[in-house]
Amino acid sequence: MKQLLNILGFVAGGVILNKILSEDEEKYNNMANSHNHFLKFEQNISLTPSKKAKLITSRKALQERILRHFRIYTDLPTPKFYIQGSYKMKTMVVDKEGTYDVDLGVYFLKNFPLNYVAYTVQNHIANAVRMHTTEGIEHRDKCIRVIYRGNFDIDLPVYYKTPYDNPHLATKTTWQKSDPKELCDWFDKQRKLKDVKGQMLRLIKYFKVWANNKTRKMPSGIAFTVWVTEHFKSNTRDDIAFYETARAIKSSLSWGVSCRNPATPFDDLTSKLDSIQKRNFIEALDNLITEAEIALKQDNQEKAFAIWYKHLGNKFPLI
């Protein structure tokens, strides 16, 4: 009899334990499950096939124009080209104005005169593409930007590389070490280790659009890419994964806002933000985390959708 009671007690204990574990695992209300709406949102903020096709055509035309200029008007070797940044990483998003930026690196890999002035090389690129579009160009510190009205911008950063050193990026004042390919390689390795089903890529897009919808200056898209990659929390639901990853990022910033570039030049990717902008970012992140938890615990989807819409913008579906 005593043995039977022990067995029953063990079984009952197992039932109670399972119940506790179940409640812990299901601490968010499934009635507020917004996973499918997040998937639709990801489609809404990503490039369509037609946009990709137009971008490829524009990129090829730019490359031909630059090559022709260097063959005819300079004594420099002709460059090579490398698509980099968010397009290469598959984390590109369409912003709230419906536009997007693409990085097309211009690389001099052989026979480049190392004493050549960085600004002069930038200026050659500017002259090559100046009349390519009706909107013209911007000569920025680290690139030449070609503007395509109402569609996208193509940024043309310029590099030289020797066989024995990292690439050097041209700025208006000097050459500085910078290796976008190293960053892409790091990201690709991390993605293969952590992101079998593509959720991490989607979360990066969500965070970039969330930041883009803020009126105050936020960290760059590449900073969010690094943060999400380093603090990614997977889940069967994107809404939960987004919330848990936001919490993990916030926890990592307890000593201050910074984001170390995992590739050359290993700089702080938040260095352009001043102290007030960093404080505004932390406040916005805190608010996102607080309201995301409220959304996850709502008793119906419509209430949850309204909260996500508030933070992620009008591309988040309400129905």
Rosetta blueprint (number, residue, H / E / L):
1 M L
2 K H
3 Q H
4 L H
5 L H
6 N H
7 I H
8 L H
9 G H
10 F H
11 V H
12 A H
13 G H
14 G H
15 V H
16 I H
17 L H
18 N H
19 K H
20 I H
21 L H
22 S H
23 E H
24 D H
25 E H
26 E L
27 K L
28 Y L
29 N L
30 N H
31 M H
32 A H
33 N L
34 S L
35 H H
36 N H
37 H H
38 F H
39 L H
40 K H
41 F H
42 E H
43 Q H
44 N H
45 I L
46 S L
47 L L
48 T L
49 P H
50 S H
51 K H
52 K H
53 A H
54 K H
55 L H
56 I H
57 T H
58 S H
59 R H
60 K H
61 A H
62 L H
63 Q H
64 E H
65 R H
66 I H
67 L H
68 R H
69 H H
70 F H
71 R H
72 I H
73 Y H
74 T L
75 D L
76 L L
77 P L
78 T L
79 P L
80 K E
81 F E
82 Y E
83 I E
84 Q E
85 G L
86 S H
87 Y H
88 K H
89 M H
90 K L
91 T L
92 M L
93 V L
94 V L
95 D L
96 K L
97 E L
98 G L
99 T L
100 Y E
101 D E
102 V E
103 D E
104 L E
105 G E
106 V E
107 Y E
108 F E
109 L L
110 K L
111 N L
112 F L
113 P L
114 L L
115 N L
116 Y L
117 V L
118 A H
119 Y H
120 T H
121 V H
122 Q H
123 N H
124 H H
125 I H
126 A H
127 N H
128 A H
129 V H
130 R L
131 M L
132 H L
133 T L
134 T L
135 E L
136 G L
137 I E
138 E E
139 H E
140 R L
141 D L
142 K L
143 C L
144 I E
145 R E
146 V E
147 I E
148 Y E
149 R L
150 G L
151 N L
152 F E
153 D E
154 I E
155 D E
156 L E
157 P L
158 V E
159 Y E
160 Y E
161 K L
162 T L
163 P L
164 Y L
165 D L
166 N L
167 P L
168 H E
169 L E
170 A E
171 T L
172 K L
173 T L
174 T L
175 W E
176 Q E
177 K E
178 S L
179 D L
180 P H
181 K H
182 E H
183 L H
184 C H
185 D H
186 W H
187 F H
188 D H
189 K H
190 Q H
191 R H
192 K H
193 L H
194 K H
195 D L
196 V L
197 K L
198 G L
199 Q H
200 M H
201 L H
202 R H
203 L H
204 I H
205 K H
206 Y H
207 F H
208 K H
209 V H
210 W H
211 A H
212 N H
213 N L
214 K L
215 T L
216 R L
217 K L
218 M L
219 P L
220 S L
221 G H
222 I H
223 A H
224 F H
225 T H
226 V H
227 W H
228 V H
229 T H
230 E H
231 H H
232 F L
233 K L
234 S L
235 N L
236 T L
237 R L
238 D H
239 D H
240 I H
241 A H
242 F H
243 Y H
244 E H
245 T H
246 A H
247 R H
248 A H
249 I H
250 K H
251 S H
252 S H
253 L L
254 S L
255 W L
256 G L
257 V L
258 S L
259 C L
260 R E
261 N L
262 P L
263 A L
264 T L
265 P L
266 F L
267 D L
268 D E
269 L L
270 T L
271 S L
272 K L
273 L L
274 D L
275 S H
276 I H
277 Q H
278 K H
279 R H
280 N H
281 F H
282 I H
283 E H
284 A H
285 L H
286 D H
287 N H
288 L H
289 I H
290 T H
291 E H
292 A H
293 E H
294 I H
295 A H
296 L H
297 K L
298 Q L
299 D L
300 N L
301 Q H
302 E H
303 K H
304 A H
305 F H
306 A H
307 I H
308 W H
309 Y H
310 K H
311 H H
312 L H
313 G L
314 N L
315 K L
316 F L
317 P L
318 L L
319 I L
